[in-house]
């Protein structure tokens, strides 16, 4: 099933455990604005969409429909070097992602 921008905002908001009111407060918007975005009655400007993505912990690519939620989580975890999330997503343990990042950091120094 294809999700539009509004449905993706709603899905990411629910996944983040936020109400429309809470998201609106974080962004300095009216609750009705979030409702209209989610119902595809209004479209946020690109900069506003970036702020929504940041507030919801997803990528802009996810909200625009270029990635699925797992891809978005993986991209953010790699960018933030979040080893716990990487271990969960990849189904590995024993610090494998942490050792990858430490090797990568050692290479940068030389």
C-alpha angles and dihedrals in degrees: 000000000000116000119206124217093269094050090049091052089050094047092048091046092052091045088053089051095240131138121224088254093053092049091047091051092050090052098040092242135126117264088237090060091057089047091053092048091051092048091048090239090123132021122219119234114254093258091050090049089053090053090049091050091050092048091050097043096241133113126259086240090062093052091048092051099250095115138030121238094262092053089049092051091047093050092049092046092053092045091050094039087234100171096181093057091044091052090050095048095044095040094233133124142180095080097290094147091045092054090049092055094045091052090048091050092050090053092053092056094061 
